[in-house]
Amino acid sequence: MHDTTATPTATATARAEPLQQLALIESTLARFRDQACPASTLADTARAQTALLAALPPRYGEVLLGLLDRLESSALFSEESCSFSQKDLVANLEMWVGKAAGTLQQSRASGV
């Protein structure tokens, strides 16, 4: 006998997974901002969220990866000697998280 009750749960999980991955990026970004983890941890965590990146338009992945690359580069230098301000990059990553959340919510509302 086939269990059909698993299908709605699987669908709900598939829709929730990108939001959960976004929440993980957001919490890791907060830890980085509070100096509780290095830039490499934030970058590795963000890059590993493949369901999230697949659920967003391709441009979101391009922008995120660019920001992460600059963040990792800025971590190699002191604030004065690097052309990338970590403070500005964190602000841009926070903006990215907000826009990604809005895009995901819009997708969920339209049933996509």
All heavy atoms as an XYZ file, in Angstrom:
830
protein
N       0.829     -1.168      0.000
C       0.000      0.000      0.000
C       0.882      1.244      0.000
O       1.819      1.345      0.769
C      -0.888     -0.028      1.252
C      -1.929      1.022      1.233
S      -3.128      0.538      2.502
C      -3.789      2.098      2.855
N       0.570      2.218     -0.849
C       1.379      3.417     -1.020
C       0.935      4.492     -0.040
O      -0.241      4.806      0.073
C       1.236      3.906     -2.462
C       2.076      5.098     -2.769
N       3.439      5.105     -2.605
C       1.746      6.323     -3.226
C       3.905      6.278     -2.955
N       2.890      7.048     -3.327
N       1.903      5.081      0.676
C       1.606      6.133      1.650
C       1.644      7.490      0.962
O       2.690      7.975      0.583
C       2.635      6.082      2.789
C       2.355      7.118      3.856
O       1.270      7.736      3.831
O       3.229      7.307      4.715
N       0.487      8.119      0.791
C       0.413      9.407      0.113
C       0.582     10.575      1.072
O       0.690     11.710      0.642
C      -0.939      9.565     -0.621
O      -1.985      9.408      0.323
C      -1.066      8.540     -1.739
N       0.623     10.316      2.360
C       0.780     11.407      3.321
C       2.185     11.993      3.291
O       2.388     13.112      3.721
C       0.451     10.952      4.759
O       1.320      9.879      5.098
C      -1.000     10.545      4.870
N       3.158     11.271      2.762
C       4.534     11.761      2.717
C       4.713     12.855      1.669
O       5.575     13.695      1.802
C       5.496     10.610      2.442
N       3.909     12.853      0.642
C       4.077     13.817     -0.438
C       3.888     15.261      0.011
O       4.749     16.092     -0.251
C       3.144     13.473     -1.616
O       3.420     12.136     -2.012
C       3.373     14.397     -2.779
N       2.798     15.624      0.711
C       2.676     17.023      1.142
C       3.808     17.449      2.081
O       4.295     18.569      2.001
C       1.335     17.076      1.855
C       0.563     15.931      1.298
C       1.591     14.875      0.988
N       4.235     16.543      2.947
C       5.322     16.863      3.860
C       6.615     17.092      3.086
O       7.353     18.024      3.370
C       5.510     15.736      4.891
O       4.266     15.546      5.558
C       6.584     16.067      5.886
N       6.874     16.257      2.112
C       8.078     16.410      1.298
C       8.040     17.735      0.539
O       9.050     18.431      0.436
C       8.211     15.235      0.328
N       6.869     18.089      0.031
C       6.736     19.353     -0.682
C       6.957     20.523      0.265
O       7.655     21.477     -0.057
C       5.345     19.460     -1.345
O       5.194     18.355     -2.230
C       5.195     20.742     -2.111
N       6.377     20.450      1.450
C       6.559     21.520      2.440
C       8.021     21.632      2.849
O       8.552     22.733      2.995
C       5.686     21.261      3.661
N       8.684     20.496      3.003
C      10.097     20.502      3.359
C      10.923     21.112      2.239
O      11.818     21.914      2.491
C      10.593     19.070      3.659
O       9.829     18.562      4.748
C      12.065     19.051      4.007
N      10.614     20.770      0.998
C      11.351     21.311     -0.132
C      11.186     22.826     -0.211
O      12.124     23.543     -0.539
C      10.889     20.661     -1.434
N       9.995     23.329      0.112
C       9.775     24.771      0.102
C      10.443     25.441      1.298
O      10.898     26.566      1.205
C       8.280     25.078      0.111
C       7.625     24.834     -1.216
C       6.205     25.305     -1.199
N       5.550     24.984     -2.456
C       4.264     24.919     -2.611
N       3.460     25.148     -1.596
N       3.743     24.635     -3.779
N      10.463     24.755      2.434
C      11.042     25.325      3.650
C      12.569     25.309      3.600
O      13.207     26.176      4.181
C      10.549     24.574      4.877
N      13.135     24.338      2.904
C      14.587     24.176      2.911
C      15.337     25.444      2.486
O      16.270     25.857      3.181
C      15.010     22.985      2.059
C      16.477     22.685      2.186
C      16.885     21.418      1.473
O      16.076     20.838      0.724
O      18.038     21.019      1.661
N      14.981     26.125      1.385
C      15.700     27.359      1.061
C      15.588     28.412      2.160
O      16.571     29.099      2.452
C      15.036     27.831     -0.242
C      14.517     26.580     -0.865
C      14.071     25.749      0.302
N      14.438     28.521      2.797
C      14.287     29.486      3.893
C      15.151     29.101      5.083
O      15.739     29.964      5.735
C      12.821     29.590      4.315
C      11.902     30.307      3.322
C      10.447     30.183      3.753
C      12.297     31.763      3.175
N      15.251     27.807      5.361
C      16.116     27.348      6.451
C      17.578     27.630      6.125
O      18.354     28.044      6.995
C      15.903     25.852      6.701
C      14.544     25.537      7.278
C      14.226     24.056      7.242
O      14.839     23.286      6.505
N      13.240     23.649      8.032
N      17.951     27.425      4.869
C      19.328     27.695      4.471
C      19.630     29.188      4.525
O      20.722     29.591      4.918
C      19.599     27.121      3.076
C      19.629     25.605      3.082
C      20.049     25.011      1.755
O      20.209     25.703      0.751
N      20.241     23.700      1.738
N      18.654     30.010      4.162
C      18.833     31.457      4.264
C      18.998     31.865      5.722
O      19.843     32.702      6.051
C      17.649     32.193      3.630
C      17.758     33.719      3.599
C      18.968     34.164      2.786
C      16.480     34.318      3.044
N      18.222     31.257      6.609
C      18.339     31.547      8.045
C      19.723     31.152      8.563
O      20.296     31.846      9.409
C      17.245     30.823      8.820
N      20.276     30.066      8.049
C      21.625     29.644      8.445
C      22.666     30.675      7.991
O      23.564     31.036      8.755
C      21.948     28.263      7.867
C      23.333     27.706      8.191
C      23.554     27.597      9.693
C      23.527     26.367      7.509
N      22.534     31.169      6.761
C      23.448     32.212      6.292
C      23.313     33.451      7.170
O      24.307     34.042      7.589
C      23.187     32.566      4.812
C      23.584     31.404      3.913
C      23.951     33.836      4.411
C      23.222     31.587      2.450
N      22.076     33.819      7.470
C      21.834     35.015      8.281
C      22.438     34.881      9.676
O      23.068     35.808     10.179
C      20.330     35.270      8.372
C      19.962     36.585      8.984
C      18.482     36.890      8.859
O      17.674     35.963      8.689
O      18.146     38.071      8.929
N      22.292     33.709     10.291
C      22.850     33.526     11.638
C      24.381     33.482     11.600
O      25.047     34.002     12.501
C      22.279     32.274     12.298
O      22.692     31.099     11.628
N      24.950     32.893     10.559
C      26.403     32.851     10.434
C      26.946     34.259     10.151
O      27.997     34.642     10.678
C      26.837     31.867      9.330
O      26.225     30.598      9.569
C      28.352     31.685      9.315
N      26.215     35.035      9.374
C      26.598     36.430      9.127
C      26.584     37.219     10.435
O      27.497     38.007     10.693
C      25.647     37.055      8.105
C      25.880     38.522      7.742
C      27.294     38.751      7.214
C      24.847     38.966      6.715
N      25.592     36.996     11.274
C      25.538     37.678     12.580
C      26.728     37.266     13.444
O      27.336     38.112     14.117
C      24.228     37.350     13.286
N      27.080     35.997     13.409
C      28.249     35.533     14.171
C      29.524     36.189     13.652
O      30.386     36.595     14.426
C      28.362     34.006     14.103
C      27.297     33.298     14.931
C      27.404     31.767     14.896
N      28.747     31.317     15.195
C      29.432     30.447     14.442
N      28.904     29.915     13.372
N      30.649     30.099     14.783
N      29.652     36.286     12.321
C      30.822     36.944     11.743
C      30.869     38.411     12.163
O      31.918     38.916     12.568
C      30.813     36.826     10.212
C      31.914     37.607      9.570
C      33.220     37.138      9.588
C      31.656     38.833      8.981
C      34.251     37.878      9.014
C      32.678     39.578      8.405
C      33.980     39.090      8.425
N      29.739     39.092     12.072
C      29.666     40.509     12.449
C      30.072     40.696     13.906
O      30.721     41.675     14.255
C      28.242     41.038     12.209
C      28.086     42.538     12.395
C      26.650     43.009     12.172
N      25.690     42.237     12.936
C      24.740     41.454     12.425
N      24.599     41.329     11.122
N      23.922     40.789     13.202
N      29.724     39.725     14.757
C      30.080     39.769     16.179
C      31.478     39.210     16.446
O      31.854     39.011     17.601
C      29.053     38.999     17.006
C      27.676     39.631     16.954
O      27.566     40.834     16.640
O      26.695     38.910     17.231
N      32.216     38.925     15.386
C      33.572     38.386     15.453
C      33.641     37.030     16.151
O      34.633     36.695     16.787
C      34.517     39.392     16.102
C      34.579     40.692     15.340
C      35.480     41.716     15.985
O      35.875     41.592     17.138
N      35.822     42.746     15.233
N      32.567     36.239     15.999
C      32.524     34.906     16.604
C      32.938     33.809     15.625
O      33.051     32.652     16.019
C      31.120     34.619     17.141
N      33.155     34.167     14.358
C      33.647     33.199     13.376
C      34.403     33.961     12.289
O      34.154     35.148     12.071
C      32.510     32.357     12.788
S      31.411     33.215     11.648
N      35.318     33.282     11.608
C      36.096     33.943     10.557
C      35.306     34.064      9.247
O      34.290     33.391      9.051
C      37.304     33.023     10.384
C      36.817     31.677     10.796
C      35.795     31.927     11.879
N      35.803     34.896      8.359
C      35.179     35.091      7.048
C      35.074     33.778      6.284
O      34.086     33.543      5.577
C      35.965     36.112      6.235
N      36.075     32.926      6.425
C      36.058     31.650      5.701
C      34.882     30.777      6.132
O      34.290     30.080      5.299
C      37.376     30.905      5.889
O      37.596     30.622      7.263
N      34.505     30.816      7.399
C      33.351     30.039      7.877
C      32.071     30.570      7.254
O      31.228     29.793      6.779
C      33.259     30.090      9.417
O      34.435     29.501      9.959
C      32.026     29.363      9.925
N      31.928     31.885      7.234
C      30.754     32.492      6.611
C      30.698     32.123      5.130
O      29.653     31.703      4.626
C      30.776     34.009      6.790
C      29.709     34.793      6.029
C      28.303     34.332      6.395
C      29.880     36.278      6.278
N      31.812     32.268      4.434
C      31.845     31.984      2.999
C      31.542     30.514      2.719
O      30.747     30.198      1.823
C      33.198     32.368      2.422
N      32.155     29.620      3.471
C      31.916     28.184      3.265
C      30.459     27.826      3.543
O      29.845     27.051      2.805
C      32.831     27.345      4.163
C      34.300     27.428      3.760
O      34.602     27.891      2.638
O      35.150     27.041      4.592
N      29.906     28.388      4.604
C      28.511     28.126      4.951
C      27.592     28.614      3.837
O      26.693     27.894      3.401
C      28.141     28.812      6.282
O      28.964     28.267      7.313
C      26.678     28.602      6.638
N      27.806     29.833      3.380
C      26.947     30.402      2.342
C      27.043     29.617      1.033
O      26.024     29.324      0.405
C      27.302     31.864      2.118
N      28.257     29.259      0.651
C      28.435     28.518     -0.610
C      27.807     27.134     -0.572
O      27.438     26.587     -1.608
C      29.920     28.403     -0.940
C      30.533     29.695     -1.391
C      31.976     29.488     -1.834
N      32.568     30.750     -2.240
C      33.503     31.393     -1.556
N      33.994     30.878     -0.450
N      33.966     32.543     -1.990
N      27.673     26.561      0.605
C      27.131     25.201      0.744
C      25.603     25.154      0.658
O      25.032     24.063      0.584
C      27.588     24.595      2.069
N      24.946     26.289      0.614
C      23.475     26.320      0.640
C      22.922     26.218     -0.780
O      22.335     27.141     -1.329
C      22.971     27.577      1.356
C      23.569     27.787      2.739
C      23.628     26.526      3.583
O      22.619     25.843      3.764
N      24.795     26.211      4.110
N      23.075     25.048     -1.369
C      22.745     24.844     -2.777
C      21.242     24.906     -3.061
O      20.843     25.379     -4.120
C      23.327     23.512     -3.274
O      22.859     22.453     -2.433
C      24.853     23.538     -3.247
N      20.413     24.439     -2.134
C      18.961     24.504     -2.361
C      18.500     25.956     -2.402
O      17.652     26.328     -3.219
C      18.203     23.735     -1.278
N      19.072     26.773     -1.542
C      18.741     28.194     -1.532
C      19.142     28.840     -2.848
O      18.341     29.528     -3.485
C      19.453     28.907     -0.370
C      19.393     30.431     -0.385
C      17.962     30.930     -0.258
C      20.274     31.006      0.713
N      20.375     28.617     -3.262
C      20.854     29.240     -4.499
C      20.075     28.755     -5.714
O      19.815     29.522     -6.637
C      22.355     29.003     -4.662
C      23.216     29.668     -3.574
C      24.677     29.289     -3.737
C      23.033     31.174     -3.577
N      19.653     27.494     -5.698
C      18.852     26.954     -6.807
C      17.447     27.554     -6.827
O      16.839     27.677     -7.889
C      18.772     25.433     -6.702
N      16.936     27.940     -5.664
C      15.582     28.496     -5.575
C      15.527     29.973     -5.965
O      14.449     30.509     -6.200
C      15.043     28.315     -4.158
N      16.668     30.611     -6.030
C      16.740     32.041     -6.358
C      17.144     32.232     -7.819
O      17.773     31.354     -8.407
C      17.773     32.729     -5.457
C      17.424     32.827     -3.979
C      18.642     33.247     -3.172
C      16.262     33.780     -3.754
N      16.812     33.392     -8.397
C      17.296     33.677     -9.761
C      18.822     33.623     -9.792
O      19.489     33.932     -8.792
C      16.791     35.107    -10.020
C      15.609     35.262     -9.111
C      15.946     34.452     -7.877
N      19.408     33.229    -10.931
C      20.861     33.056    -11.026
C      21.674     34.266    -10.576
O      22.761     34.114    -10.012
C      21.091     32.767    -12.510
C      19.798     32.220    -12.991
C      18.722     32.887    -12.181
N      21.169     35.458    -10.800
C      21.917     36.673    -10.438
C      22.212     36.713     -8.935
O      23.241     37.237     -8.518
C      21.120     37.910    -10.873
C      21.815     39.206    -10.596
C      22.990     39.420    -11.540
N      23.642     40.686    -11.204
C      24.929     40.852    -11.144
N      25.745     39.867    -11.430
N      25.441     42.013    -10.818
N      21.318     36.161     -8.113
C      21.546     36.158     -6.667
C      22.810     35.379     -6.317
O      23.591     35.801     -5.470
C      20.346     35.556     -5.928
C      19.232     36.542     -5.708
C      18.326     36.828     -6.722
C      19.076     37.182     -4.491
C      17.296     37.734     -6.531
C      18.052     38.093     -4.285
C      17.167     38.363     -5.306
O      16.149     39.268     -5.115
N      23.008     34.236     -6.961
C      24.206     33.444     -6.709
C      25.457     34.177     -7.141
O      26.469     34.165     -6.433
N      25.390     34.849     -8.298
C      26.541     35.603     -8.792
C      26.924     36.715     -7.817
O      28.101     36.897     -7.499
C      26.226     36.201    -10.161
C      26.001     35.171    -11.249
C      25.371     35.774    -12.503
O      25.359     37.014    -12.649
O      24.884     34.985    -13.323
N      25.917     37.446     -7.351
C      26.174     38.556     -6.424
C      26.732     38.024     -5.106
O      27.714     38.549     -4.571
C      24.895     39.390     -6.202
C      25.073     40.368     -5.043
C      24.519     40.124     -7.480
N      26.114     36.971     -4.574
C      26.579     36.404     -3.303
C      28.018     35.943     -3.410
O      28.845     36.259     -2.543
C      25.676     35.239     -2.873
C      26.113     34.527     -1.589
C      26.067     35.475     -0.384
C      25.245     33.298     -1.344
N      28.342     35.206     -4.456
C      29.711     34.702     -4.598
C      30.714     35.847     -4.731
O      31.809     35.782     -4.177
C      29.799     33.743     -5.782
C      28.984     32.454     -5.623
C      29.089     31.597     -6.879
C      29.396     31.670     -4.401
N      30.346     36.907     -5.443
C      31.224     38.068     -5.556
C      31.471     38.724     -4.207
O      32.603     39.084     -3.871
N      30.394     38.883     -3.432
C      30.539     39.475     -2.097
C      31.406     38.604     -1.198
O      32.256     39.104     -0.456
C      29.164     39.686     -1.456
C      28.299     40.790     -2.055
C      26.880     40.718     -1.506
C      28.912     42.156     -1.801
N      31.202     37.294     -1.261
C      31.989     36.381     -0.424
C      33.466     36.403     -0.815
O      34.342     36.385      0.056
C      31.434     34.959     -0.516
C      30.027     34.763      0.058
C      29.518     33.366     -0.258
C      29.993     35.042      1.550
N      33.738     36.451     -2.117
C      35.137     36.523     -2.574
C      35.809     37.774     -2.035
O      36.944     37.734     -1.551
C      35.212     36.513     -4.107
C      34.907     35.145     -4.707
O      34.895     34.141     -3.956
O      34.657     35.093     -5.932
N      35.112     38.915     -2.122
C      35.686     40.165     -1.612
C      35.857     40.125     -0.104
O      36.843     40.636      0.440
C      34.827     41.350     -2.038
C      34.948     41.636     -3.523
C      34.248     42.908     -3.898
N      32.836     42.802     -3.621
C      31.870     42.914     -4.521
N      32.154     43.184     -5.761
N      30.617     42.783     -4.174
N      34.887     39.503      0.590
C      34.982     39.397      2.045
C      36.203     38.572      2.447
O      36.956     38.949      3.342
C      33.704     38.785      2.627
C      33.640     38.716      4.143
C      33.534     40.119      4.730
C      32.451     37.882      4.579
N      36.397     37.451      1.776
C      37.565     36.616      2.076
C      38.865     37.360      1.765
O      39.826     37.257      2.519
C      37.497     35.306      1.298
C      36.457     34.358      1.852
C      36.387     33.063      1.075
O      36.242     33.096     -0.166
O      36.467     31.996      1.714
N      38.893     38.115      0.680
C      40.085     38.901      0.347
C      40.346     39.957      1.409
O      41.488     40.171      1.819
C      39.917     39.585     -1.015
O      39.855     38.632     -2.039
N      39.281     40.621      1.856
C      39.449     41.675      2.864
C      39.960     41.111      4.179
O      40.646     41.809      4.923
C      38.133     42.426      3.089
O      37.220     41.649      3.837
N      39.655     39.850      4.460
C      40.101     39.235      5.712
C      41.608     38.995      5.721
O      42.204     38.839      6.786
C      39.361     37.914      5.936
N      42.218     39.001      4.543
C      43.661     38.764      4.452
C      44.485     40.008      4.762
O      45.687     39.927      4.965
C      44.018     38.259      3.049
C      43.367     36.945      2.625
C      43.723     36.645      1.166
C      43.793     35.809      3.532
N      43.829     41.168      4.769
C      44.531     42.432      4.943
C      43.921     43.215      6.094
O      42.782     43.000      6.472
C      44.437     43.276      3.665
C      44.984     42.589      2.461
C      44.141     41.948      1.582
C      46.349     42.565      2.214
C      44.638     41.293      0.456
C      46.864     41.930      1.097
C      45.999     41.289      0.218
N      44.700     44.167      6.578
C      44.136     45.074      7.574
C      43.149     45.992      6.864
O      43.211     46.174      5.655
C      45.237     45.895      8.250
O      45.782     46.823      7.336
N      42.239     46.566      7.623
C      41.203     47.439      7.066
C      41.804     48.564      6.223
O      41.279     48.924      5.182
C      40.353     48.018      8.203
C      39.128     48.765      7.771
C      38.022     47.879      7.209
O      37.917     46.721      7.606
O      37.265     48.365      6.355
N      42.942     49.121      6.652
C      43.542     50.254      5.959
C      44.155     49.871      4.616
O      44.200     50.674      3.703
C      44.641     50.902      6.828
C      44.134     51.494      8.131
C      43.935     50.453      9.231
O      44.657     49.443      9.243
O      43.040     50.647     10.057
N      44.659     48.655      4.493
C      45.390     48.296      3.284
C      44.538     47.559      2.256
O      45.036     47.198      1.208
C      46.605     47.431      3.646
O      46.180     46.195      4.173
N      43.276     47.361      2.538
C      42.416     46.618      1.620
C      41.399     47.565      0.999
O      40.847     48.438      1.667
C      41.702     45.494      2.364
S      40.692     44.466      1.275
N      41.158     47.375     -0.284
C      40.194     48.245     -0.962
C      38.747     47.855     -0.656
O      37.829     48.577     -1.020
C      40.436     48.211     -2.476
O      40.237     46.904     -2.969
N      38.535     46.731      0.009
C      37.194     46.289      0.377
C      36.979     46.508      1.870
O      37.685     45.949      2.695
C      36.982     44.804      0.059
C      37.243     44.440     -1.369
C      38.188     43.496     -1.687
C      36.532     45.042     -2.400
C      38.423     43.139     -3.005
C      36.767     44.706     -3.721
C      37.713     43.752     -4.027
N      36.007     47.284      2.221
C      35.671     47.502      3.627
C      34.802     46.347      4.110
O      33.738     46.086      3.552
C      34.904     48.823      3.772
O      34.202     48.853      4.984
N      35.266     45.653      5.154
C      34.466     44.557      5.700
C      33.110     45.048      6.183
O      32.113     44.371      6.012
C      35.207     43.854      6.838
C      36.216     42.853      6.347
C      36.682     41.908      7.443
O      36.231     41.961      8.570
N      37.597     41.039      7.094
N      33.098     46.228      6.759
C      31.846     46.804      7.248
C      30.845     46.970      6.096
O      29.673     46.609      6.218
C      32.141     48.142      7.913
C      31.026     48.751      8.677
C      31.545     50.028      9.338
C      30.509     50.663     10.210
N      31.007     51.882     10.847
N      31.318     47.501      4.968
C      30.455     47.677      3.803
C      30.031     46.337      3.214
O      28.884     46.171      2.776
C      31.157     48.507      2.730
C      31.333     49.961      3.128
O      30.670     50.421      4.092
O      32.161     50.648      2.488
N      30.946     45.381      3.192
C      30.614     44.057      2.660
C      29.567     43.370      3.530
O      28.646     42.740      3.006
C      31.877     43.201      2.546
C      32.841     43.629      1.441
C      34.175     42.908      1.591
C      32.240     43.373      0.068
N      29.684     43.494      4.843
C      28.683     42.919      5.747
C      27.331     43.584      5.504
O      26.298     42.909      5.425
C      29.128     43.034      7.226
C      27.981     42.730      8.173
C      30.302     42.100      7.493
N      27.326     44.899      5.332
C      26.075     45.610      5.042
C      25.467     45.121      3.728
O      24.245     44.916      3.635
C      26.319     47.107      4.996
N      26.304     44.900      2.726
C      25.813     44.387      1.445
C      25.305     42.951      1.563
O      24.309     42.590      0.932
C      26.893     44.488      0.369
C      27.076     45.896     -0.126
O      26.118     46.651     -0.265
N      28.316     46.271     -0.406
N      25.968     42.147      2.370
C      25.485     40.776      2.593
C      24.145     40.786      3.338
O      23.252     39.996      3.029
C      26.528     39.956      3.363
C      27.716     39.488      2.523
C      28.859     39.027      3.423
C      27.294     38.380      1.571
N      24.003     41.685      4.289
C      22.721     41.808      4.995
C      21.615     42.229      4.027
O      20.495     41.729      4.096
C      22.840     42.793      6.154
C      23.680     42.251      7.295
C      24.037     43.286      8.347
O      24.007     44.508      8.057
O      24.359     42.865      9.478
N      21.941     43.132      3.109
C      20.972     43.557      2.103
C      20.622     42.384      1.192
O      19.455     42.180      0.843
C      21.541     44.716      1.273
C      20.539     45.305      0.306
S      21.199     46.613     -0.779
C      22.318     47.495      0.276
N      21.627     41.582      0.822
C      21.399     40.408     -0.016
C      20.439     39.444      0.681
O      19.510     38.937      0.054
C      22.732     39.710     -0.334
C      22.588     38.543     -1.267
C      22.715     38.558     -2.612
C      22.266     37.190     -0.909
N      22.482     37.301     -3.120
C      22.206     36.448     -2.097
C      22.013     36.535      0.296
C      21.908     35.087     -2.118
C      21.718     35.187      0.282
C      21.670     34.468     -0.912
N      20.665     39.195      1.976
C      19.788     38.298      2.745
C      18.355     38.820      2.716
O      17.412     38.055      2.491
C      20.298     38.134      4.203
C      19.249     37.483      5.084
C      21.582     37.317      4.227
N      18.180     40.115      2.925
C      16.844     40.699      2.920
C      16.153     40.557      1.575
O      14.968     40.199      1.504
N      16.886     40.820      0.510
C      16.303     40.708     -0.829
C      16.010     39.250     -1.182
O      14.994     38.950     -1.800
C      17.220     41.340     -1.868
C      17.241     42.849     -1.768
C      18.060     43.472     -2.858
C      17.969     44.984     -2.728
N      18.372     45.679     -3.927
N      16.901     38.354     -0.777
C      16.675     36.933     -1.034
C      15.428     36.448     -0.290
O      14.618     35.708     -0.838
C      17.898     36.109     -0.624
N      15.261     36.902      0.942
C      14.073     36.528      1.719
C      12.809     37.030      1.029
O      11.814     36.288      0.927
C      14.165     37.092      3.139
N      12.840     38.261      0.547
C      11.681     38.808     -0.161
C      11.361     38.023     -1.419
O      10.191     37.749     -1.710
N      12.385     37.644     -2.165
C      12.190     36.866     -3.393
C      11.610     35.494     -3.070
O      10.689     35.021     -3.748
C      13.520     36.730     -4.152
O      13.960     38.039     -4.516
C      13.367     35.885     -5.400
N      12.126     34.843     -2.024
C      11.599     33.534     -1.639
C      10.148     33.642     -1.170
O       9.327     32.794     -1.517
C      12.463     32.904     -0.544
C      13.854     32.449     -0.963
C      14.652     32.003      0.264
C      13.793     31.348     -1.997
N       9.846     34.664     -0.392
C       8.466     34.848      0.090
C       7.524     35.094     -1.084
O       6.411     34.568     -1.128
C       8.386     36.014      1.089
C       9.087     35.745      2.404
C       8.470     34.612      3.204
O       7.330     34.220      3.007
N       9.243     34.067      4.114
N       7.971     35.880     -2.038
C       7.164     36.168     -3.224
C       6.928     34.881     -4.026
O       5.825     34.645     -4.510
C       7.861     37.218     -4.084
C       7.030     37.778     -5.197
C       7.750     38.903     -5.907
O       8.982     38.997     -5.897
N       6.998     39.775     -6.529
N       7.951     34.060     -4.144
C       7.831     32.782     -4.867
C       6.837     31.858     -4.160
O       6.029     31.203     -4.808
C       9.182     32.080     -4.953
O      10.061     32.815     -5.738
N       6.898     31.822     -2.828
C       5.985     30.972     -2.056
C       4.556     31.470     -2.192
O       3.630     30.679     -2.295
C       6.395     30.930     -0.590
C       7.691     30.174     -0.363
C       8.045     30.114      1.077
N       7.200     29.106      1.702
C       7.117     28.919      3.007
N       7.791     29.683      3.819
N       6.346     27.977      3.504
N       4.383     32.792     -2.176
C       3.037     33.368     -2.269
C       2.408     33.091     -3.635
O       1.203     32.876     -3.731
C       3.093     34.871     -2.002
N       3.229     33.058     -4.672
C       2.702     32.810     -6.007
C       2.663     31.321     -6.333
O       2.216     30.938     -7.399
C       3.525     33.566     -7.055
O       4.844     33.068     -7.103
N       3.163     30.485     -5.405
C       3.110     29.036     -5.594
C       4.146     28.484     -6.521
O       4.055     27.367     -6.988
N       5.178     29.265     -6.822
C       6.245     28.799     -7.725
C       7.208     27.928     -6.977
O       7.541     28.125     -5.879
C       6.998     30.011     -8.345
C       8.158     29.542     -9.191
C       6.045     30.854     -9.143
